[in-house]
Amino acid sequence: MFEDNFVEDRWRMEKTLVNKIFFIPLLVMGFVSNMNSSFIQKDNLDSIFVNWNKATFASLNRQLQSSDTTKMKSYANRLLTINGYWGIEGIEDINVNSLRYKFLQIVFSRDDAKEKDFYIIESNESGSTVRIRNFILYTDSMHNTQIEFYLYVNNEWKKQGTCRINKIDIENDLKKYIAPFGKGFNYDDIIITKFRSSIIDQSEYYLFGTLSSISKINTILNCSVRPGSSP
């Protein structure tokens, strides 16, 4: 009887020990897996951030090279100041506190963000105060566009509203929207970036007065102030 109890107790102890030994690596593996998932996500975001900056910078540089003397000074000025606006010193730099990086965190916090094609429009308003504005555009197969409008307030992006525009197309080649200087509708600089899932397809910088009215981008920007936009 004593021997049977001893064997049974011993078996229970060994089973408990085996479970603990087996369970600890699972905990460690789970922790490492979560860490890797987190790092992979951040690495991807870092890459998107750098590629986004590079694409926009390339647009500015290309237009500087092809511009006439009336625009050359303005483009050169943007090239000198754009890194400071993005919160970086070099084009390969990563700054998680950059307003662009913070916006990417919002966009790619959604489960389906990497499966969608979308546009981001950066369109600030100058005046007595500067309003830093971003728009996200999702277009469905019927060419209907869902627009989300954000303002940068107190060092963070805050969603202001959403609206929908039916039957609007955005040109596949964003360079086609560049108008001769002074012929565009925009009073402030505008950047339009096309994302194919998490890949930067193209990013175009439109100096003030160079975004063509045929783009219908003005309709999209005005959507944010329409009655009925929902926060």
N, C-alpha and C positions, 0 to 999 in steps of 0.2 A: 504494500500500500504506500509506504513512504517512498519507495523507489519510483512508483508510478507517478506520484505527485511531483517528485523531483524532476523526472523526465518531462512532465507536462509543463512545469514552471520554466524549466530550461528552454523548452521549445518556444514558449511565449516570449522569453527574453530575447532569444535569437531572432525571432520573427520581428519583434519591435526594433531591434538593432538594425536588422536588414532594411526594414522600412525607412528608418531614419537615414541610413547610409544612402539608400536609393533616392530618398526625398530631397536631401540636401543638394546633390548635383542638379536635380530638376529645378530647384529654386535658383541655383546659380545660373543654369542654362537659360531659364526664363528671364532672369535679370539681364544677362548678357544679350539675349535676343531683343529685349525691349530697348536696351542701350543701342544696339546696332541699328534697330529700326529708327530710333530717334536720330542717330547720327546720319544715317542714310538720308532721312528726310531733310535734315539741315544741310547736308552736303549738296543735295539736289537744289535746295533753295539758294544756297550760295552760288551755285553754277548758273541758275536762272538769273540771279541778280547781276552777276558779272556779264553774262551774255546780253542781257537787256541794256546795260550801260554801254557795252561795246557797240551794239547795233545802232543806238541813238547817236553815239559819238561819231560813228562812221557816216551816218546821214549828214550830220553837221559838217564834217570834214569834206565830204563829197561836194556839198553845196558851196562851201567856201572856195574850193578849187574851180568851180564852174561859174561862180557869181561875177557880176560886174562890180565896178568900183563902188557903186552906190550901196551895195549890200555887203561888200567884203568886210568892212569894219565891224558891222553888226555880228556877222558870223564869227569873226575872229574873237570878238568880245564874249560870245556865248561859249566858245571852245575854252576860253581862259577861266570862265566862272562856273561852268556846268558841274565840274567835279566837286566844288565847294557846296553847291546846291544839293548834290546827292550825298554829301557827307563823306567823301573819299578823297584821298590824295592822288592815287594812281588808278588807272582804269581796271587793274586786276584786284583792287582792294575790296574787302568785304566789311560792311558796317551794318550790324544788325539794328542799329538805331537810326539808320537812314530812313527817310520817309518812303523811299521806294521799297526798301526791304520790308518795312512794316506793312506796306500795302500788299506785297506778295504773301506775307504771312496770313493776311485776311483771305486773299483769293484762294490759296492752296490749303486752307484749313478745312475746306469742304471735301467730302469723300469722293465726289465725282469730278473734282477740278482737273485732274490729270487726264480725264477722258473727253473734255470739252474743248472746242475751239472758241476763242473769244477775243475781244479787243479791249484794250485799256486806252482811254483818252485822258491825257494830262492837260488841263486847260485852266490856268490860273487867271484870276481877274484882278487887274490893277485899278487903283483909285485912291481914295483917302486911306483905305486899308487894302491890303492884298489878301484875296481869298484863294487858298490853295485847294484846288478841286481835282477830283478824279472821277472817271466814269468807267463802269464795266458794261460791256455790251455782249449779250448772248443772242445769237440769231438762229432761229429754227429753220427747218427745211422749207417752210412756207414764206420765208423772208420776213417773218415777224421778229422784232427785236425787243428783248427785255433789257431795260437799262437800270443800273443801280448808281446812285449819286452819293459821293462821299466828300466831306470837308475835313481838312487837317486842322484840328483845334487842340490847343494845349498839348502838343507833341503826340497826338494820336489821331487816327482816322476814325471819323464818326459817320455812320450811314445816315443820310438825310432823307432819302426817299427812293421809290422805284416808280417807273412808268413803262409803258409799252407803246411802241410805234409799229404799225402794220405796213407791210410792203415797202421796206426800205432796203436798198442794196448798198454795200460798201465795196468799192473797187478792189479787186484782188491785188493790183499793183498800186500801192499807196503813193508812189512817186507821181502818178498821173494827176494827183490833187494839188501839186505844186503849181501855183499861178505866178505870173510875172509880178515883181515887187510892186505893191500898191494896188494890185487888182484883186487881192483876196479880201474876204470879209472879216478876218480876225484882227482885233486891235491888240491882242496879246499873243505871245508865242503858244503854240499848241504842239503836243507830241501824240502821235497815234501809233500804237504798237499792236501788231497782230500775233496772237499766240495760237499755235497748233498744239493743243494739249499743254505740255510744259516746255515746248520748244518755241523759241523766239523766231517767228517766220520773217518778220520785217518790222522796222521801227523808223518812222519818218518824223523829222523835226520841221515844223512849219513856222518860220519867222513871221512876226506880225505883218499882216498884209499880204501873205503868200499862200493862204489856204483857200482854194477855189470854192466858190459858192455851189458849184455843181456837185460837190461832195455830200451835200445835205447834212454835214456835220453840225451846222448851226441849228438845224431842227432838233438834233439829238441833245445839244447843249441846252437849248431852251426847254427841253422836256423836264428838266429838273425843277423848273419854277412853275410848271403848270398846276392849276388846281386839280386836286385828286391824286397827286403823287403821295404815296404812303410811306411814312418813315419806317 
